Amino acid sequence: MRFAKGHGTENDFVILPDAEGELTLTEETVRLLCDRRRGIGGDGILRVVRTNALRESLAPAARTGERPEWFMDYRNADGSVAEMCGNGVRVFARYLLHTGLVDQDRFEVGTRDGAKEVVVEEDGDITVDMGLVELQGTSSARLARKVVHGAQISVGNPHLACEVDGPVADIDLSRAPELDSDAFPEGANVEVYSRIESGVLEMRVYERGSGETRSCGTGIVAAATAANHESGETTWKVRVLGGECMVFLDTSGARLRGPAVIVAEGETFLA
């Protein structure tokens, strides 16, 4: 089985080209491929499949206006299916460009959260139109011995974005957060962030199905949205363990800009 490896601000993915939708990805296979000792290693899987080749159970998610040619079938490292991944879309788009499957600097990618427009910037960064971001109230989570409070936000997938006092490095993310199951019946990504200066945040994240990761694109958007709700600022630089991204907010939704890199290609015999 062919594969590639890529990352966006060190949120890394195993990329599986499967244009005609012939692969069957079980949870066990995904976990093995993402295992950093027994497999290739990654925070998740990006399966590159033509929208027209999808099983009918997945196809409706890509029917937003004109159907994009390519669909990002994203799986978390534990094998669970995820609705959306902001860093993943940028890496997915980079792979399409790298392999010549797309030769434009503006195109759409199908996801379970609908079609996402991507734009290749002059400096090589990729901007993703993340669409509308929904503030859904407030909630809390227990992180080890600390309880944090924040905004419940949907970026196509569920988030709890919590502003904290002091450095985010002091927060213990070594174990899964304890969430309100009524507010988050399917779990959520939990972000802790603090304001460094006007328009600048630092953030860490515990991703549902993957654990703490070096970056999370939808989490970056969630943190910027929560900070915007408090301050009204619409442009944010968000620093994560793996680098930084920009978020631009307006009445039409959010745009996420950052790097995306393909680092390797090869064959695996794990599947």
DOSEKE-110564 format. One record per residue (C-alpha): x, y, z. Coordinates in pm, whole numbers, padded with zeros to 5 digits, always signed. Layout:
REM residues N
XYZ
...
This chain:
REM residues 271
+00000+00000+00000
+00136+00341-00101
+00151+00615+00161
+00288+00962+00219
+00362+01149+00540
+00289+01516+00597
+00234+01771+00870
+00087+02114+00936
+00261+02289+01229
+00375+01939+01335
+00023+01797+01347
+00122+01492+01141
-00072+01255+00921
-00034+00932+00727
-00174+00997+00377
-00325+00704+00188
-00394+00754-00186
-00710+00559-00269
-00861+00734-00570
-01118+00465-00648
-01216+00392-00287
-01080+00037-00280
-00926+00040+00070
-01116-00085+00374
-00983+00100+00678
-01065-00077+01002
-01002+00087+01338
-00726-00167+01400
-00550-00077+01073
-00570+00295+01148
-00431+00245+01499
-00145+00034+01364
-00053+00282+01088
-00058+00573+01339
+00142+00387+01603
+00478+00564+01644
+00664+00243+01736
+00492-00034+01541
+00372+00169+01244
+00445+00483+01043
+00327+00719+01316
+00080+01007+01302
-00200+01197+01471
-00441+01063+01212
-00506+00923+00863
-00595+01121+00551
-00745+00892+00287
-00738+01059-00056
-01046+00939-00243
-01249+01068-00536
-01587+01191-00417
-01761+00988-00689
-01598+00670-00556
-01732+00710-00202
-01973+00467-00051
-02322+00618-00042
-02304+00649+00338
-02024+00906+00305
-02119+01078-00019
-02386+01321+00113
-02127+01502+00326
-01954+01626+00012
-02267+01756-00158
-02220+02126-00092
-02290+02308-00418
-02082+02148-00691
-01923+01833-00558
-01544+01861-00512
-01346+01602-00704
-01148+01492-00396
-01276+01395-00050
-01070+01392+00271
-01168+01079+00464
-01014+01165+00801
-00960+00920+01088
-00819+00994+01434
-00520+00793+01557
-00749+00569+01765
-00941+00469+01452
-01246+00685+01514
-01396+00893+01233
-01370+01273+01264
-01588+01536+01101
-01317+01789+01022
-00946+01865+01062
-00811+02212+00980
-00443+02115+00961
-00544+01798+00779
-00721+01990+00501
-00406+02195+00437
-00186+01883+00427
-00445+01706+00208
-00441+02003-00031
-00061+02006-00035
-00060+01637-00128
-00303+01697-00417
-00072+01970-00547
+00247+01771-00483
+00122+01472-00682
-00035+01675-00965
-00390+01562-00882
-00477+01933-00870
-00295+02208-01062
-00480+02519-00943
-00407+02759-00657
-00774+02773-00552
-00997+02465-00525
-01233+02279-00292
-01185+01969-00078
-01478+01757+00035
-01505+01677+00409
-01771+01540+00641
-01835+01905+00732
-01899+02000+00370
-01679+02142+00096
-01385+02358+00210
-01220+02606-00025
-00840+02618-00008
-00614+02889-00146
-00238+02859-00199
-00075+03186-00089
+00227+03345-00259
+00454+03245+00032
+00345+02880+00004
+00114+02878+00305
-00236+02741+00252
-00556+02914+00363
-00869+02710+00432
-01216+02862+00448
-01345+02688+00760
-01699+02823+00722
-01923+02937+01002
-01809+02873+01359
-02084+02820+01614
-02069+02941+01974
-02288+02703+02174
-02256+02832+02530
-02014+02753+02807
-01895+02440+02980
-01604+02307+03186
-01355+02022+03196
-01130+01863+03455
-00767+01846+03345
-00586+01626+03598
-00644+01821+03922
-00748+02149+03759
-01096+02251+03643
-01104+02487+03345
-01399+02681+03208
-01451+02791+02852
-01660+02834+02540
-01838+02541+02380
-01771+02582+02008
-01841+02386+01691
-01592+02413+01404
-01759+02124+01228
-01634+01917+01523
-01685+01988+01898
-01447+02201+02107
-01413+02347+02454
-01181+02650+02432
-01063+02764+02776
-00867+03079+02856
-00624+03024+03144
-00411+03251+03357
-00037+03208+03320
+00159+02996+03072
-00026+02714+02899
+00286+02504+02957
+00179+02476+03321
-00141+02288+03232
-00137+01910+03271
-00266+01747+02951
-00120+01406+03022
-00459+01239+03043
-00796+01273+02872
-01008+01564+02999
-01323+01483+03195
-01611+01656+03014
-01979+01714+03078
-02135+01426+02887
-02461+01617+02838
-02276+01904+02669
-02040+01675+02476
-02208+01336+02424
-01946+01238+02164
-01650+01398+02343
-01460+01707+02232
-01121+01861+02167
-01013+02075+02462
-00795+02384+02409
-00624+02589+02677
-00505+02929+02563
-00369+03255+02702
-00322+03600+02550
+00040+03697+02491
-00037+04039+02349
-00301+04206+02136
-00402+03963+01861
-00163+03687+01975
-00252+03367+02161
-00055+03067+02279
-00244+02739+02288
-00219+02371+02369
-00476+02108+02283
-00591+01761+02382
-00755+01611+02073
-01040+01367+02098
-00911+01034+01971
-00545+01140+01950
-00433+01286+02286
-00221+01599+02314
-00096+01700+01970
+00155+01959+01856
-00121+02153+01682
-00490+02137+01593
-00631+02353+01313
-00994+02347+01425
-00873+02403+01782
-00676+02709+01671
-00994+02846+01513
-01194+02763+01827
-00946+02945+02053
-00942+03251+01825
-01322+03252+01817
-01342+03237+02195
-01087+03519+02227
-01274+03724+01965
-01595+03683+02164
-01424+03850+02461
-01221+04121+02284
-01376+04175+01941
-01042+04134+01759
-01088+03958+01427
-00730+03865+01328
-00528+03632+01549
-00186+03477+01545
-00204+03151+01739
+00118+02990+01859
+00116+02616+01925
+00388+02366+02012
+00452+02299+01642
+00457+02656+01510
+00192+02919+01443
-00112+02982+01227
-00325+03285+01145
-00702+03302+01189
-00921+03561+01016
-01276+03601+01144
-01567+03783+00982
-01943+03750+00942
-01899+03471+00685
-01696+03255+00922
-01328+03175+00976
-01024+03131+00754
-00719+02939+00877
-00376+03005+00723
-00057+02812+00786
+00212+02583+00645
+00165+02232+00510
+00454+02001+00422
+00493+01656+00263
+00799+01490+00417
+00803+01134+00280
+00649+00885+00038
+00680+00510+00030
+00515+00170+00067
+00387-00006+00376
+00295-00369+00431
+00098-00307+00753
-00255-00307+00612
